[in-house]
Amino acid sequence: MYPDRVKTFSRRALDWLEVAPLTSIKEASQAVRALCMWEHNASDALAWLQQTRSGDHWEGDNHVRNTARVCIALSECGRSRKDSAAWLHHKQLDDGSWNNNVYDTCYCLIALGALGEKNPAGVQWLLDNFSKDREHPGVIALINSALMHQDPGVEADTISRNSSWLLAQCTDNHWKYPATSCLVVQSLILDGQSESLERSVSWLLDRMEGAMDAEWKVSEVALVLITLRMYYIHHKDML
């Protein structure tokens, strides 16, 4: 079973997230993913996404990244969007990237990987275009998650090296911000590093429990719920 602390927080957070006002496709996608992962009612958030759909994709501030985020979220609910995956393929540049942007490329690779689609050209672009200015925990975590959603066996050395670097950047059990810490912990969980993360998970809970509901933000609440669910799925002896 979940520890009492996690059960108490998750009930409170899921009920809050179910009715929280949504203001962006990013927020709605994160809310849908969290609610579906916890098998909680996601109908309102799903309806919000449906209303903001533009044919086979989602627009907003970044069409590519928004569509990838929605595909990732819907895959958690068993609602694959093959037409949106085809739209993402169409938007991929000849060099293998999406918009020549590491974030867009990572989210697209994660989305396609969640749909069971491999994209070697995108993976190769990530590997060929790494530079020191991208050496930030959130960026490295996102790159690692993309690689692991694509073909973790082929890039095992790179993934392991990145995970070691991420663990070395941890200060007082976290990576400065809750959102960054969630991304890092999620990538480390995917890499089988769960045994090193108990205190980081506790830090995330401390941050959320210490805030009143009125101070919560949809993205942070959703990311923490996703991280908790992933952590305990990979510690099945705790469930």
Backbone bond lengths (Angstrom), bond angles and torsions (degrees), N, CA, C in turn:
res aa  C-N    CA-C-N  psi(-1)  N-CA   C-N-CA  omega(-1)  CA-C   N-CA-C  phi
1 M - - - 1.463 - - 1.530 110.00 -
2 Y 1.345 114.54 154.53 1.456 118.25 173.32 1.528 109.87 -63.83
3 P 1.329 118.00 147.29 1.471 119.11 171.96 1.529 109.52 -58.10
4 D 1.325 116.41 150.94 1.467 120.46 -178.11 1.523 111.76 -55.06
5 R 1.322 115.59 -37.62 1.465 119.45 -178.96 1.529 111.37 -61.53
6 V 1.315 116.89 -42.49 1.465 121.27 -179.98 1.519 110.63 -69.03
7 K 1.319 117.28 -41.25 1.464 120.75 178.93 1.524 110.66 -61.75
8 T 1.326 117.02 -44.16 1.461 120.56 -179.60 1.523 111.19 -63.77
9 F 1.328 116.37 -46.75 1.463 119.82 -179.65 1.526 111.44 -65.61
10 S 1.319 117.75 -45.42 1.462 120.32 -175.16 1.525 111.49 -64.13
11 R 1.343 117.31 -39.68 1.469 119.31 177.22 1.527 110.80 -61.09
12 R 1.313 114.86 -46.42 1.464 119.91 -179.91 1.526 110.97 -63.68
13 A 1.317 116.65 -45.54 1.461 120.84 -175.95 1.529 112.20 -70.02
14 L 1.326 117.77 -40.23 1.464 120.68 179.53 1.522 111.51 -66.16
15 D 1.323 117.03 -41.54 1.471 120.07 177.41 1.524 110.30 -63.33
16 W 1.327 116.43 -40.75 1.462 120.91 178.14 1.528 110.83 -65.11
17 L 1.327 116.37 -45.38 1.462 120.91 -176.22 1.525 111.81 -66.85
18 E 1.317 117.06 -33.60 1.465 121.30 -177.88 1.531 112.01 -58.48
19 V 1.335 117.35 -33.73 1.468 120.85 -175.60 1.529 112.91 -113.56
20 A 1.323 117.80 3.33 1.466 120.51 -177.95 1.527 110.61 -65.50
21 P 1.336 118.73 138.44 1.466 121.03 176.87 1.532 110.30 -63.26
22 L 1.315 116.22 136.11 1.458 121.70 179.90 1.526 109.42 -105.70
23 T 1.326 116.43 134.79 1.463 119.75 -175.19 1.521 113.52 -121.47
24 S 1.338 117.38 -3.28 1.468 119.26 -179.09 1.525 109.72 -155.40
25 I 1.315 115.11 160.29 1.468 120.54 177.21 1.522 109.78 -64.08
26 K 1.303 117.51 -35.40 1.466 121.21 176.60 1.520 110.18 -58.66
27 E 1.339 117.35 -50.98 1.459 120.93 179.80 1.522 111.65 -60.85
28 A 1.329 116.24 -46.45 1.466 120.24 -177.70 1.521 111.07 -62.68
29 S 1.324 117.18 -40.80 1.464 120.91 179.58 1.515 111.26 -63.83
30 Q 1.316 115.93 -44.16 1.466 119.63 179.35 1.526 111.06 -65.33
31 A 1.343 116.19 -39.58 1.461 119.74 178.97 1.522 111.01 -64.69
32 V 1.331 116.85 -45.33 1.473 120.66 178.68 1.522 110.54 -59.67
33 R 1.311 116.44 -45.42 1.466 119.70 -178.54 1.521 111.28 -61.29
34 A 1.332 116.53 -46.31 1.466 120.33 -179.24 1.524 111.36 -63.96
35 L 1.322 116.84 -47.83 1.459 120.63 -177.89 1.521 111.85 -62.47
36 C 1.331 116.80 -41.77 1.468 120.08 179.98 1.528 111.56 -68.81
37 M 1.321 116.74 -38.94 1.462 119.66 179.32 1.524 111.22 -61.36
38 W 1.338 116.21 -34.65 1.461 120.94 179.94 1.526 112.21 -92.24
39 E 1.331 116.45 6.93 1.471 122.72 179.89 1.522 111.21 55.98
40 H 1.323 114.61 40.84 1.463 122.23 178.41 1.526 108.54 -103.87
41 N 1.313 117.35 164.29 1.460 121.88 -178.08 1.532 111.32 -64.88
42 A 1.325 116.49 116.44 1.466 121.31 -179.62 1.520 111.52 -115.13
43 S 1.324 118.30 16.33 1.468 121.29 -172.08 1.525 112.61 -61.93
44 D 1.327 117.97 -41.44 1.468 119.52 -178.50 1.524 111.22 -67.44
45 A 1.315 117.08 -42.81 1.467 120.29 179.27 1.525 110.86 -67.11
46 L 1.326 117.30 -38.07 1.461 120.76 176.86 1.527 110.90 -64.64
47 A 1.327 116.42 -40.94 1.462 120.49 178.19 1.526 110.33 -63.65
48 W 1.341 116.58 -38.84 1.464 120.47 178.53 1.536 110.14 -60.37
49 L 1.333 115.63 -44.05 1.464 119.54 178.56 1.524 111.46 -64.96
50 Q 1.315 116.49 -40.50 1.463 120.11 179.60 1.526 110.98 -60.64
51 Q 1.327 116.24 -38.97 1.462 120.39 -178.23 1.526 112.42 -71.03
52 T 1.322 117.21 -23.62 1.467 120.48 -178.45 1.525 112.58 -97.12
53 R 1.343 116.78 2.43 1.466 120.25 -179.69 1.524 110.40 -72.29
54 S 1.313 116.40 142.62 1.464 122.16 176.48 1.520 108.32 -120.69
55 G 1.330 116.33 86.16 1.455 120.20 -177.38 1.517 111.12 68.98
56 D 1.329 116.35 -116.47 1.466 120.87 -176.98 1.526 113.28 -98.01
57 H 1.339 117.37 11.00 1.464 119.38 -179.23 1.530 110.00 -150.92
58 W 1.328 115.40 179.53 1.462 122.71 177.98 1.519 107.73 -121.05
59 E 1.320 116.33 141.02 1.471 119.85 -174.99 1.525 111.23 -99.66
60 G 1.312 118.67 -115.00 1.466 119.11 -177.96 1.512 111.97 80.30
61 D 1.335 115.41 -150.99 1.461 120.18 -174.08 1.525 113.24 -75.24
62 N 1.333 117.51 -20.75 1.467 121.33 -179.21 1.530 107.64 -152.27
63 H 1.322 116.47 99.05 1.463 120.86 -173.63 1.524 112.14 -56.94
64 V 1.314 116.48 -45.52 1.467 121.21 -175.00 1.531 110.48 -66.84
65 R 1.319 116.51 -52.26 1.465 119.18 -176.79 1.529 111.33 -65.74
66 N 1.327 116.60 -39.42 1.462 119.46 178.77 1.522 111.39 -62.40
67 T 1.323 116.72 -44.01 1.464 119.99 -179.73 1.523 110.69 -64.72
68 A 1.319 117.28 -40.74 1.468 120.56 177.66 1.522 110.66 -62.70
69 R 1.325 117.16 -44.01 1.473 120.64 179.45 1.527 110.81 -59.35
70 V 1.341 116.36 -43.06 1.462 119.67 -179.10 1.526 110.44 -65.68
71 C 1.323 117.06 -41.61 1.474 120.40 178.55 1.526 111.13 -59.83
72 I 1.320 116.66 -41.32 1.466 120.93 178.23 1.524 109.95 -62.20
73 A 1.336 116.18 -45.93 1.460 120.63 -178.67 1.526 111.26 -64.68
74 L 1.317 116.87 -47.06 1.461 120.38 -177.73 1.521 112.10 -64.16
75 S 1.332 116.87 -31.47 1.463 119.25 178.80 1.526 111.06 -63.87
76 E 1.338 116.77 -30.29 1.471 120.55 176.79 1.528 111.28 -68.69
77 C 1.320 116.03 -23.99 1.465 121.08 -179.65 1.522 112.01 -96.89
78 G 1.338 116.88 5.61 1.455 120.46 -178.47 1.508 112.87 72.30
79 R 1.329 116.78 27.19 1.467 121.16 -178.78 1.521 109.65 -119.36
80 S 1.305 117.00 75.99 1.462 121.49 -178.36 1.527 110.27 -69.50
81 R 1.332 116.35 140.03 1.460 122.51 178.33 1.521 108.69 -115.05
82 K 1.320 116.23 87.47 1.457 120.00 -179.20 1.527 111.29 -66.13
83 D 1.356 116.90 -32.15 1.461 118.54 178.58 1.526 110.85 -66.98
84 S 1.336 116.85 -35.97 1.460 120.23 177.59 1.526 111.09 -71.37
85 A 1.331 116.87 -34.76 1.467 120.04 175.27 1.522 110.00 -62.82
86 A 1.334 116.69 -41.28 1.470 120.62 177.81 1.528 110.07 -63.62
87 W 1.336 116.48 -37.79 1.468 120.37 178.28 1.529 109.73 -64.21
88 L 1.339 117.26 -41.38 1.463 119.82 177.42 1.519 111.30 -62.51
89 H 1.326 117.60 -42.80 1.469 120.73 176.58 1.529 110.48 -57.20
90 H 1.319 115.48 -42.15 1.474 120.50 -178.44 1.527 111.31 -63.50
91 K 1.332 116.85 -30.77 1.456 120.98 -177.77 1.531 113.30 -85.71
92 Q 1.326 117.71 -7.10 1.464 120.37 179.55 1.523 110.05 -69.28
93 L 1.323 116.95 134.06 1.457 121.60 -179.69 1.519 110.97 -78.51
94 D 1.320 115.57 164.74 1.464 120.85 -178.93 1.525 112.48 -62.13
95 D 1.340 117.25 -25.73 1.471 119.63 -179.67 1.531 112.50 -80.09
96 G 1.352 116.21 -3.50 1.459 120.16 178.81 1.515 114.42 100.94
97 S 1.327 117.56 -11.59 1.466 120.93 -177.66 1.520 111.31 -93.10
98 W 1.313 114.07 173.55 1.456 121.30 166.91 1.519 106.65 -114.30
99 N 1.326 116.15 116.10 1.469 123.43 179.43 1.527 113.30 60.87
100 N 1.349 116.66 18.46 1.471 120.45 -177.44 1.520 110.76 53.21
101 N 1.338 115.19 38.44 1.462 121.73 -172.98 1.520 109.50 -130.44
102 V 1.318 117.10 129.80 1.465 120.75 -175.25 1.524 111.58 -66.17
103 Y 1.335 117.08 -38.21 1.468 119.54 -179.52 1.525 111.07 -67.34
104 D 1.334 116.42 -48.58 1.466 119.62 179.49 1.522 110.73 -60.18
105 T 1.320 116.86 -42.31 1.461 120.96 -179.51 1.519 111.51 -64.32
106 C 1.324 116.84 -43.16 1.472 119.85 178.87 1.517 111.72 -62.29
107 Y 1.326 116.93 -48.19 1.469 119.10 -178.44 1.529 111.28 -63.33
108 C 1.316 117.47 -37.78 1.468 119.83 177.65 1.522 111.46 -66.11
109 L 1.309 117.75 -40.54 1.465 120.66 178.80 1.533 111.13 -66.76
110 I 1.327 116.79 -37.58 1.469 119.85 176.78 1.530 109.68 -65.68
111 A 1.341 116.29 -44.10 1.464 120.35 -179.68 1.521 111.32 -61.92
112 L 1.313 117.04 -46.64 1.464 120.39 -179.66 1.530 110.34 -66.20
113 G 1.325 116.28 -39.27 1.461 119.70 177.65 1.522 111.77 -62.44
114 A 1.331 116.58 -38.36 1.463 120.52 178.39 1.521 111.25 -64.25
115 L 1.331 116.45 -24.92 1.458 122.06 178.28 1.530 111.93 -93.61
116 G 1.337 115.80 5.65 1.460 120.16 178.21 1.513 114.78 80.47
117 E 1.333 116.83 18.56 1.463 120.70 -177.43 1.527 110.84 -108.03
118 K 1.324 115.88 128.31 1.455 121.64 177.99 1.524 110.02 -91.54
119 N 1.322 116.13 146.42 1.452 121.02 -178.78 1.523 109.10 -140.49
120 P 1.327 117.42 78.95 1.474 120.78 -176.64 1.521 113.95 -57.87
121 A 1.328 117.75 -33.31 1.466 119.77 -178.27 1.524 110.91 -65.13
122 G 1.329 116.72 -40.18 1.460 119.78 177.95 1.513 111.99 -66.86
123 V 1.315 116.46 -41.62 1.470 120.90 177.62 1.520 110.00 -60.60
124 Q 1.325 116.65 -44.89 1.457 120.25 -178.34 1.525 111.40 -63.80
125 W 1.339 116.31 -37.29 1.470 118.96 177.83 1.528 110.17 -62.05
126 L 1.328 117.10 -43.12 1.472 120.07 178.41 1.524 110.88 -58.59
127 L 1.326 116.06 -45.51 1.468 120.35 -177.37 1.525 111.45 -68.04
128 D 1.326 117.02 -38.21 1.471 120.95 -176.05 1.515 112.88 -77.48
129 N 1.333 117.18 -20.15 1.459 119.45 -172.67 1.526 113.26 -113.24
130 F 1.332 116.42 19.81 1.465 118.92 175.51 1.524 109.23 -72.66
131 S 1.316 116.28 138.91 1.464 120.90 177.77 1.524 109.00 -145.12
132 K 1.309 116.16 164.18 1.458 121.53 -176.45 1.523 112.61 -60.14
133 D 1.341 117.92 -29.12 1.456 119.00 -178.99 1.526 112.11 -71.43
134 R 1.332 116.37 -8.60 1.462 120.29 175.75 1.528 111.73 -99.07
135 E 1.319 116.55 5.45 1.463 120.33 -177.10 1.528 109.58 -80.82
136 H 1.319 114.29 72.36 1.459 123.36 177.95 1.522 106.79 -129.07
137 P 1.342 118.67 141.14 1.465 119.48 -175.80 1.525 114.66 -52.40
138 G 1.328 117.25 -43.25 1.461 118.91 -179.61 1.511 112.87 -63.76
139 V 1.333 116.57 -39.51 1.470 120.69 -179.64 1.523 110.45 -69.55
140 I 1.318 116.93 -46.85 1.468 120.59 -179.66 1.528 110.52 -62.10
141 A 1.334 116.76 -40.06 1.467 120.43 178.68 1.520 110.81 -62.58
142 L 1.336 116.33 -41.81 1.462 120.51 -179.73 1.529 110.54 -66.68
143 I 1.332 116.75 -41.60 1.464 120.46 177.37 1.526 110.20 -61.29
144 N 1.326 116.55 -45.73 1.464 119.70 179.72 1.527 111.75 -61.36
145 S 1.330 116.72 -42.45 1.464 120.12 178.57 1.518 110.85 -61.92
146 A 1.334 116.48 -39.92 1.464 119.98 178.29 1.531 110.82 -64.08
147 L 1.320 116.78 -44.96 1.466 120.27 179.73 1.526 111.13 -62.52
148 M 1.330 116.54 -39.72 1.460 119.57 -177.87 1.523 112.52 -74.20
149 H 1.324 117.66 -25.53 1.458 120.25 174.77 1.528 111.37 -77.90
150 Q 1.306 116.10 -18.42 1.456 119.79 -179.52 1.528 112.00 -93.79
151 D 1.333 117.41 -74.28 1.462 119.42 -177.43 1.529 109.47 -149.86
152 P 1.337 117.78 79.40 1.466 120.90 -174.28 1.514 113.95 -60.32
153 G 1.326 118.02 -30.07 1.460 120.28 -179.25 1.513 112.44 -65.76
154 V 1.325 116.53 -41.33 1.466 120.96 -177.32 1.523 111.37 -68.11
155 E 1.332 116.66 -38.07 1.473 120.56 -175.99 1.522 111.82 -106.95
156 A 1.328 117.19 31.18 1.466 121.32 -174.52 1.528 112.13 -59.23
157 D 1.330 118.05 -40.18 1.469 120.33 -178.43 1.528 111.19 -65.48
158 T 1.324 115.85 -43.89 1.464 120.12 179.34 1.517 110.51 -63.44
159 I 1.316 116.93 -44.52 1.459 122.28 179.97 1.524 110.50 -61.28
160 S 1.318 117.09 -46.50 1.463 121.38 -179.93 1.524 111.21 -62.61
161 R 1.318 116.94 -42.24 1.467 121.41 179.35 1.537 110.22 -63.89
162 N 1.325 116.04 -42.58 1.461 119.68 178.93 1.530 111.39 -65.04
163 S 1.326 116.85 -40.84 1.464 119.96 179.89 1.526 111.16 -63.88
164 S 1.325 116.81 -40.73 1.468 120.34 177.80 1.522 110.45 -62.19
165 W 1.334 116.52 -40.48 1.466 120.34 178.62 1.525 110.22 -64.60
166 L 1.331 117.44 -42.20 1.463 120.94 179.75 1.526 111.29 -62.04
167 L 1.309 117.49 -44.27 1.465 120.80 179.12 1.527 110.89 -62.16
168 A 1.323 116.37 -35.20 1.470 119.97 -179.92 1.530 112.41 -70.79
169 Q 1.331 117.76 -20.83 1.467 121.52 -179.37 1.521 112.68 -86.69
170 C 1.318 117.35 -5.37 1.466 121.24 -176.98 1.534 110.49 -69.56
171 T 1.324 116.88 128.95 1.462 122.46 178.04 1.521 109.05 -124.33
172 D 1.307 117.23 121.19 1.475 121.85 -179.55 1.525 111.23 53.86
173 N 1.330 115.22 41.30 1.467 123.05 173.86 1.532 114.70 74.25
174 H 1.327 117.86 13.56 1.465 118.37 179.47 1.523 110.39 -149.27
175 W 1.319 114.50 176.23 1.459 122.41 -179.83 1.521 108.46 -120.77
176 K 1.311 116.17 56.26 1.462 128.18 173.16 1.525 113.42 72.04
177 Y 1.340 118.27 -61.24 1.458 120.89 -176.04 1.532 110.88 -111.23
178 P 1.342 118.38 149.96 1.465 119.87 177.98 1.533 113.01 -58.60
179 A 1.329 117.50 -43.71 1.470 119.66 -178.22 1.524 110.87 -63.59
180 T 1.333 116.65 -46.08 1.470 119.97 178.06 1.520 110.63 -62.37
181 S 1.319 116.24 -42.67 1.466 120.07 179.62 1.522 111.15 -61.43
182 C 1.326 117.00 -39.52 1.463 120.04 178.04 1.526 110.80 -62.08
183 L 1.330 116.95 -46.53 1.462 120.17 -179.83 1.528 111.19 -60.82
184 V 1.333 116.20 -41.31 1.463 120.23 -179.55 1.528 110.49 -67.38
185 V 1.325 116.77 -47.96 1.466 119.90 -179.32 1.522 110.61 -61.05
186 Q 1.327 117.73 -41.38 1.463 120.22 178.99 1.528 111.48 -60.88
187 S 1.326 116.70 -43.36 1.469 119.00 -179.63 1.526 111.22 -67.21
188 L 1.328 116.88 -36.98 1.468 120.03 178.75 1.534 110.98 -69.14
189 I 1.319 116.85 -35.67 1.466 119.91 175.52 1.527 109.74 -61.32
190 L 1.330 116.75 -45.95 1.469 120.65 179.45 1.526 111.31 -60.25
191 D 1.334 116.04 -28.88 1.462 120.84 179.94 1.523 112.65 -90.08
192 G 1.333 117.23 10.48 1.456 119.95 175.97 1.509 114.93 77.08
193 Q 1.346 117.07 24.72 1.462 121.03 -177.34 1.530 113.02 -102.34
194 S 1.335 116.91 22.90 1.468 120.48 -173.39 1.527 113.57 -57.48
195 E 1.334 116.22 -33.44 1.467 118.88 -176.08 1.524 112.34 -64.46
196 S 1.332 117.90 -15.74 1.467 121.57 -179.11 1.521 112.70 -95.11
197 L 1.334 118.22 3.69 1.462 120.19 -164.74 1.520 115.56 -116.30
198 E 1.314 118.72 2.73 1.465 120.06 -175.23 1.522 112.04 -57.32
199 R 1.320 117.59 -43.98 1.462 120.20 -178.13 1.520 111.61 -70.65
200 S 1.316 117.36 -31.45 1.469 120.04 177.22 1.518 110.87 -69.44
201 V 1.324 116.60 -38.54 1.463 120.41 175.51 1.523 110.25 -63.88
202 S 1.317 117.18 -40.57 1.465 120.82 177.40 1.525 111.06 -63.68
203 W 1.335 117.18 -37.64 1.467 120.98 177.80 1.518 110.64 -61.52
204 L 1.341 116.89 -42.61 1.465 120.35 178.14 1.528 110.80 -61.29
205 L 1.314 116.55 -43.19 1.465 120.08 177.97 1.526 111.18 -63.44
206 D 1.333 117.10 -41.39 1.463 120.82 178.19 1.530 110.51 -56.61
207 R 1.329 116.73 -44.92 1.460 121.34 -178.30 1.517 111.48 -63.42
208 M 1.317 117.17 -43.24 1.464 120.83 -176.63 1.523 111.36 -75.13
209 E 1.318 117.19 -41.34 1.466 120.76 -179.49 1.524 111.87 -66.86
210 G 1.326 114.82 -28.49 1.459 119.07 -177.54 1.513 113.92 -79.16
211 A 1.331 116.92 -6.95 1.466 120.90 -179.41 1.526 110.03 -106.66
212 M 1.315 116.60 146.04 1.453 121.49 173.96 1.529 108.93 -73.60
213 D 1.338 116.35 154.83 1.461 119.55 -179.48 1.524 112.17 -54.55
214 A 1.323 116.92 -36.49 1.465 120.89 -178.58 1.519 112.04 -64.21
215 E 1.339 116.84 -20.54 1.465 121.06 -179.62 1.531 111.79 -92.17
216 W 1.311 117.33 -8.73 1.456 120.93 -178.01 1.524 111.32 -69.70
217 K 1.319 114.63 151.99 1.458 122.08 174.08 1.523 108.28 -119.34
218 V 1.329 116.63 141.71 1.463 120.85 -176.25 1.515 111.48 -53.99
219 S 1.333 117.15 -47.24 1.468 120.34 -176.24 1.524 111.75 -61.33
220 E 1.333 116.73 -45.15 1.466 119.65 -178.24 1.523 111.51 -66.07
221 V 1.338 116.69 -45.20 1.461 120.19 -179.54 1.527 109.85 -61.14
222 A 1.333 116.66 -45.96 1.467 120.58 -179.24 1.522 111.43 -63.30
223 L 1.327 116.69 -44.55 1.467 119.83 -179.19 1.527 111.68 -63.04
224 V 1.325 116.88 -40.40 1.465 119.39 179.02 1.524 110.27 -66.30
225 L 1.326 117.86 -42.18 1.463 120.60 177.78 1.525 111.74 -62.07
226 I 1.328 116.62 -42.54 1.473 120.53 177.47 1.523 110.13 -61.13
227 T 1.337 115.88 -44.41 1.464 120.67 -178.67 1.526 111.02 -63.68
228 L 1.324 116.75 -44.63 1.466 120.27 178.66 1.525 111.09 -60.67
229 R 1.319 116.08 -45.26 1.474 119.43 -178.48 1.528 110.59 -62.91
230 M 1.327 117.04 -43.58 1.459 119.99 178.09 1.524 111.16 -62.14
231 Y 1.331 115.78 -42.47 1.465 120.44 -177.93 1.521 110.85 -60.46
232 Y 1.319 116.63 -46.37 1.470 119.01 -176.03 1.531 112.75 -79.41
233 I 1.316 117.57 -25.41 1.472 119.50 171.81 1.519 109.43 -62.42
234 H 1.336 116.23 -37.32 1.462 120.53 -179.37 1.531 111.67 -85.71
235 H 1.319 116.89 0.57 1.466 121.89 171.34 1.523 106.84 -125.10
236 K 1.318 115.26 63.95 1.470 119.94 -173.61 1.524 112.90 -60.50
237 D 1.318 116.10 -22.64 1.457 118.72 177.13 1.520 111.62 -66.91
238 M 1.338 116.65 -16.70 1.463 120.50 179.92 1.526 111.74 -89.58
239 L 1.331 117.27 -14.76 1.473 120.43 -175.72 1.523 110.31 -83.40
